[in-house]
Amino acid sequence: MEVETEGSSECYRECLRNHAASLGSYATDGCGEFTPAEPSGLQCAACGCHRNFHRKVAAVRHGQAESEESDPAGAGAGKRRVRTKFSAEQKEKMHKFAEKIGWRIQRRDNKGDEMEIQRFCKAIGVSRQVFKVWMHNHKSTSASASSSARNGSSQYCTDALSPALH
C-alpha cells in the first residue's frame, strides 16, 4: 500500500510482527505487503496486523526516477542522535562557568543570568540545551572531586593546628 505525500510516497512492505514473543522466540506470519482491509483502514487484510507492524519504505521521487529508502524501525523511531563531542578547551570553559553559576541553570525568568548564559554558549559554540545537559551529566563528578579536595585540605589544616598530634 502506498501513501502519497508531496515529493515522496510511503509503502508498507512485509509484516515484522513477532507472533512468538510471549514464548521467547521469534516468528513472523509471512505477510509480504500491507493491504488495507478498508479503504482508509489501518488493519492488514492479509494478516490482520496493524499497519505499524509492517516495514515502512519511503519511495522518493526525483523527477521521473524513484528510489526506495527503508525505515525498518518505523516513522523516525530508533534513530539515534549524533553524540556531541567537546574539545578540551570547551570542557574547561564549561567547567569553570558551571562552577561560577553553581552547577544549575535557573529558569529563563532572570534575564541578566539568561543573557550571560546565552553569551557564554555562543562564545564556546554550543546551544543552551547542550550546555544544560553537559552540566547535568557532570555536576556529580565535579561535586565529589571538589568536596574530596576540600576534605583533604581541611584535614591537613586541622592536623597542622592540632597540638595533640605534634
N, C-alpha and C positions, 0 to 999 in steps of 0.2 A: 504494500500500500504506500502511496506517495502523498505527502502533504506539501502543497506548493506554498512557498514564501517568495518574496522578491529576490531574484538572483539565485535562488537555490531551492531544492526540494528535498524532503526527508523521506527515506524509505525505512521500513521496519522489516528486517530480514528474519533469520531463524530465531526460534524461541530458546532462551537461555535459562528458563526456569528450572531449578533443581527440584525435581519431584521426590527425591530420596533424601532430602536434607534431614528430616526427622529420624532417619535410620543411620545418619552419619556417613552417608555415601553420596555419590553424585550420579544423577541420571536425568537426561532431558527427554522430552517427548518426541523429538524428531520433526517437529513442525518447521517447515522450510521458510515460510514467509507469512507475515501478519496479513490476515484477510478479515476485515471487519464484519461482524455478524449483522450490523445495521449500517446504513449509510454514514452516520456520524458516530458510530459506536466505538467503544474502546476495548471491547472483548473480541478475541480472535474466534472466528467461526470454525477454524480447523482444530485448535487445541483448547479453546475456552479460557486461555490465559489473558490477563490484561496486557495492553499494548506495551507497557513499560518493561515487561519481561523479554521483549523481542529486541534484538540488536539493532540500534539506530544507525543508519548510514545517511550522511548528508551528501547529496549529489549537487555539486556546484557547477553552474553553467557559466562558461566563458565564451561568449559569442555563440557559436554552434557546438563547440566541444563541451563534453560533460565528463566530469571526473567524480569519483566517489571518495569521500573521506569518512572512515569508520570512526564511530564514537562508541566503543564497547561498554563503557560504564553508564551510558545514558546521557541526558542533557547536561553536560558540564560536571557531573558528579565524578569524584575521584581524580580530578586534575589537581596536581599539587602546585602550590605557589612556589615561585622561584625563591630560594633562600637568599636573604640579604647578607652580603659579605662586607665587613668593615675593615678599613686599613688600621694599622696600629695607631696612627695619628688620630683617626676618628674615635677609636675606642678610648684613647687617653683623654681627648677633649670631652667626650660624652661622660666619662667617669668623673672628671673634675666638675663639670656643670651639674651633674646629678647630685654630687655631694653638696654643691653650693645651694641647690634648691631643695635639699632634704629628701632626695630619692622619691619624690612624688610630684606629679603634675596636678595642680588644682583644676577644678572645673574652669571653663572659659569665662567665669564671672569677672575675675580680676584682670582688667585689660592691660595693665602695666606688665604683670608677670607673663601674660599671654603673648604680648608683643616681644618680650625678651626671649621667650622660648621659640617663637617663630623666627626671630633674627638668628638665634643660635643654630636652629635646624637648617635654615637656608645657608648659613656660613659653612657648615660642615657637609651639606649636600644630602640630607636625609629628611624624610617627611616627619611631621609631628607624631603621627601614629607609629612609625618605625622606631623613633626615639623613645616613645612611651613604652612600647613592647620591650625594647632593649633594657630600659630602666627596670621594668618589672622583672625581667629574667635575671638581672644581675644585682638587684638590691640585696638579696640574702647573702650572696658570696662576699659582697663588699662589706656588709654589716658585720659578718663573722670575722673578716680579716681585720677590720678596724677595731672591733671590740677585743680581739686577742692581742692586738698591738697595744691597746690601752691597758689591758690587764697585765701584759708583760712589763710595760714601762712603769705602771704603778707598783708592781711587785718590787722592782729594783729601787724605786724611790723610797718605799717603806722600809726595805732592808737597809738601805744606806742611812736612814734616820733612826732606826731602831737600835737603842743602846744594848739591849739584851743579846743581840746576835754578834756583837763585836767583842 
